[in-house]
């Protein structure tokens, strides 16, 4: 892991030699990777087959659990299915437009935030901890209802600030390795990072079952791994800055299909 | 709430070879890993899986620490008669998880 990053730093340092002193100014921020390629296309055939297998894909353990939670009422509060239909019939395709602006709280919410907001407003339940098994299960279940739907997140007047923040985060060098997200996922996707192929950094498959984790995890946990990978201090899961980054990435990934629950390395 | 997924055909013809697949949610912690403070994470693994078909064992497996989390097993048996397939996982402390499926053989 460390060697791998050092190699990349060395490679980037060499590549940057002829770029002049003002590299960061020169970055073209509008340049999204083209053509857009899901993380799925960078996996081995075996891993792709595991994701495609609706029985063996281990992410479905959480989808199953989420389906049960969705249908079960706690205490005297209504179950999710009371409003959203049996098996979430009315939420098909919904997660493809998240993160989305929430009028009543005046906040940008991602899917996890939306689920917790719903719990507090309509079920009088406390919010679930980020990365708790229950929140992962619910977000995997709701996400999986949109499997195959094209992500369509646009920047609205209310979300412009968050979008800009997220974009800044993506293009800002950070950590002891002094790398930005863009240096890997915009400039060097498809290249080898030792045994790995660098993806374009889309969140279209999350929550995802990561083989490295041996469990299902959220996109924010993935962000933390990336931050740690460049030896930066990771932000908190569910924090405004990660939601802003998620918004930027979702707008950047618009057009790709939702794959939840995906399998990733 | 441990997740278990079972795939058994609902119906089969007598003598047909059927594929059975089972998936269980379990960390399968090997006992060799260390946490971020350097302490050993204690071993926590399933050690045994048994499948019986109308009470007769048709597939058993011993699990060891090198098996990945959420183990998926795939095996075949011959559809002999209508009946119940029973699945049992046993962990290192003797805790048991069970599930079953019915098959109609014509």
Interface residues (C-beta under 8 A of the other chain):
Chain A: X55 X56 X58 X60 X61 X62 X64 X65 X68 X214 X215
Chain B: X1 X3 X5 X7 X21 X23 X25 X27 X28 X68 X69 X70 X72
